[in-house]
Amino acid sequence: MSITEVITVISALTVVIGIAVSLLNKRIDDTNKRIDELKQDIDKRLERIEQDIREIRQLLHKVLEVPHKEDK
């Protein structure tokens, strides 16, 4: 193999590996973006659940509040 063929093979491999890395990085970035979106959605849902629990707790306190006996 001549030096020109070696350089050509190395160049071709470099291009192929570069394209593969580029595509992989894009895929990783897309996955990270999707994970961030899902995390934000979960955070919103948890906040709504926490708010619902607070409201239920307040209602239960009102409903289950024991009336005080007045001293006679």
PAVEX-369110 format. One line per field, with one value per residue: residue in three letters; residue number from 1; x, y, z of N, C-alpha, C in turn. Coordinates in nm, 3 decimals. Layout:
BEGIN
res	ala,...
n	NUM,...
nX	X,...
nY	Y,...
nZ	Z,...
caX	X,...
caY	Y,...
caZ	Z,...
cX	X,...
cY	Y,...
cZ	Z,...
This chain:
BEGIN
res	met,ser,ile,thr,glu,val,ile,thr,val,ile,ser,ala,leu,thr,val,val,ile,gly,ile,ala,val,ser,leu,leu,asn,lys,arg,ile,asp,asp,thr,asn,lys,arg,ile,asp,glu,leu,lys,gln,asp,ile,asp,lys,arg,leu,glu,arg,ile,glu,gln,asp,ile,arg,glu,ile,arg,gln,leu,leu,his,lys,val,leu,glu,val,pro,his,lys,glu,asp,lys
n	1,2,3,4,5,6,7,8,9,10,11,12,13,14,15,16,17,18,19,20,21,22,23,24,25,26,27,28,29,30,31,32,33,34,35,36,37,38,39,40,41,42,43,44,45,46,47,48,49,50,51,52,53,54,55,56,57,58,59,60,61,62,63,64,65,66,67,68,69,70,71,72
nX	0.084,0.053,0.159,-0.030,-0.267,-0.294,-0.331,-0.570,-0.746,-0.735,-0.839,-1.098,-1.199,-1.188,-1.378,-1.612,-1.627,-1.647,-1.899,-2.062,-2.022,-2.122,-2.395,-2.462,-2.419,-2.621,-2.844,-2.816,-2.845,-3.111,-3.240,-3.176,-3.311,-3.576,-3.596,-3.571,-3.809,-3.999,-3.936,-4.008,-4.282,-4.352,-4.284,-4.474,-4.710,-4.672,-4.674,-4.940,-5.067,-4.973,-5.094,-5.364,-5.370,-5.322,-5.559,-5.750,-5.673,-5.728,-6.006,-6.076,-5.995,-6.182,-6.423,-6.391,-6.354,-6.386,-6.657,-6.641,-6.728,-6.934,-6.886,-7.115
nY	-0.118,0.217,0.539,0.728,0.579,0.491,0.732,0.809,0.605,0.649,0.908,0.865,0.695,0.872,1.064,0.906,0.822,1.072,1.161,0.966,1.019,1.276,1.232,1.070,1.247,1.432,1.272,1.214,1.473,1.526,1.330,1.413,1.658,1.569,1.425,1.636,1.776,1.583,1.568,1.825,1.811,1.609,1.738,1.945,1.794,1.670,1.895,1.976,1.754,1.775,2.017,1.940,1.753,1.921,2.074,1.872,1.791,2.026,2.036,1.798,1.859,2.056,1.915,1.707,1.836,1.855,1.956,2.185,2.128,2.329,2.468,2.425
nZ	0.000,-0.084,0.038,-0.028,-0.054,0.208,0.344,0.222,0.311,0.587,0.595,0.497,0.693,0.909,0.830,0.824,1.091,1.210,1.111,1.227,1.501,1.512,1.449,1.665,1.880,1.822,1.860,2.131,2.236,2.158,2.308,2.569,2.571,2.549,2.788,2.971,2.911,2.989,3.261,3.347,3.301,3.482,3.720,3.720,3.738,3.988,4.151,4.117,4.234,4.497,4.566,4.548,4.757,4.975,4.968,5.012,5.268,5.412,5.381,5.511,5.772,5.831,5.810,5.995,6.227,6.568,6.755,7.025,7.362,7.552,7.869,8.133
caX	0.000,0.132,0.125,-0.153,-0.378,-0.306,-0.391,-0.709,-0.821,-0.745,-0.931,-1.234,-1.241,-1.210,-1.507,-1.719,-1.635,-1.698,-2.043,-2.126,-2.018,-2.216,-2.531,-2.478,-2.435,-2.755,-2.938,-2.804,-2.905,-3.256,-3.283,-3.168,-3.420,-3.700,-3.594,-3.601,-3.952,-4.072,-3.912,-4.091,-4.420,-4.368,-4.282,-4.606,-4.810,-4.649,-4.721,-5.087,-5.103,-4.948,-5.200,-5.487,-5.357,-5.342,-5.702,-5.820,-5.640,-5.804,-6.146,-6.088,-5.987,-6.310,-6.529,-6.366,-6.332,-6.474,-6.711,-6.606,-6.841,-6.930,-6.907,-7.245
caY	0.000,0.340,0.639,0.793,0.491,0.493,0.862,0.804,0.519,0.720,1.021,0.811,0.651,0.992,1.122,0.815,0.831,1.207,1.162,0.882,1.093,1.388,1.179,1.024,1.366,1.487,1.179,1.236,1.604,1.510,1.251,1.500,1.755,1.496,1.396,1.762,1.802,1.489,1.608,1.942,1.763,1.537,1.839,2.012,1.700,1.655,2.018,1.968,1.652,1.834,2.116,1.865,1.694,2.031,2.107,1.760,1.798,2.138,1.995,1.698,1.929,2.123,1.815,1.625,1.920,1.816,2.076,2.194,2.135,2.449,2.440,2.476
caZ	0.000,-0.089,0.138,-0.073,-0.019,0.354,0.380,0.175,0.401,0.716,0.575,0.484,0.827,0.989,0.789,0.868,1.238,1.239,1.085,1.329,1.627,1.497,1.461,1.802,1.964,1.798,1.925,2.275,2.265,2.147,2.423,2.687,2.560,2.580,2.932,3.039,2.894,3.074,3.399,3.373,3.307,3.609,3.826,3.719,3.791,4.132,4.215,4.121,4.333,4.628,4.590,4.576,4.891,5.070,4.970,5.078,5.410,5.469,5.388,5.617,5.899,5.853,5.828,6.113,6.342,6.678,6.821,7.167,7.456,7.634,8.012,8.183
cX	0.089,0.083,-0.005,-0.275,-0.401,-0.375,-0.538,-0.795,-0.841,-0.844,-1.076,-1.285,-1.270,-1.344,-1.622,-1.737,-1.689,-1.847,-2.117,-2.130,-2.116,-2.360,-2.560,-2.498,-2.572,-2.859,-2.935,-2.868,-3.058,-3.312,-3.281,-3.280,-3.553,-3.708,-3.627,-3.750,-4.035,-4.056,-3.998,-4.238,-4.446,-4.370,-4.417,-4.713,-4.795,-4.697,-4.873,-5.135,-5.084,-5.056,-5.332,-5.484,-5.378,-5.491,-5.782,-5.796,-5.718,-5.951,-6.168,-6.080,-6.120,-6.420,-6.512,-6.342,-6.434,-6.525,-6.676,-6.732,-6.827,-6.959,-7.037,-7.236
cY	0.124,0.438,0.711,0.709,0.491,0.622,0.864,0.721,0.589,0.836,0.972,0.764,0.769,1.056,1.036,0.824,0.968,1.217,1.081,0.954,1.209,1.342,1.131,1.141,1.429,1.402,1.198,1.369,1.596,1.433,1.335,1.604,1.689,1.464,1.522,1.796,1.711,1.525,1.727,1.902,1.691,1.637,1.912,1.920,1.681,1.779,2.019,1.867,1.706,1.935,2.046,1.804,1.803,2.065,1.997,1.764,1.911,2.100,1.892,1.762,1.998,2.023,1.741,1.707,1.887,1.945,2.072,2.202,2.262,2.410,2.501,2.495
cZ	0.000,0.017,0.102,-0.036,0.132,0.399,0.339,0.269,0.536,0.705,0.568,0.619,0.919,0.957,0.840,1.019,1.279,1.219,1.192,1.464,1.624,1.515,1.603,1.898,1.947,1.868,2.077,2.314,2.259,2.266,2.550,2.688,2.598,2.729,3.011,3.029,2.984,3.222,3.436,3.386,3.439,3.725,3.835,3.778,3.941,4.208,4.224,4.225,4.474,4.663,4.622,4.716,4.997,5.082,5.041,5.228,5.478,5.484,5.498,5.755,5.932,5.885,5.960,6.240,6.450,6.744,6.971,7.251,7.540,7.778,8.057,8.330
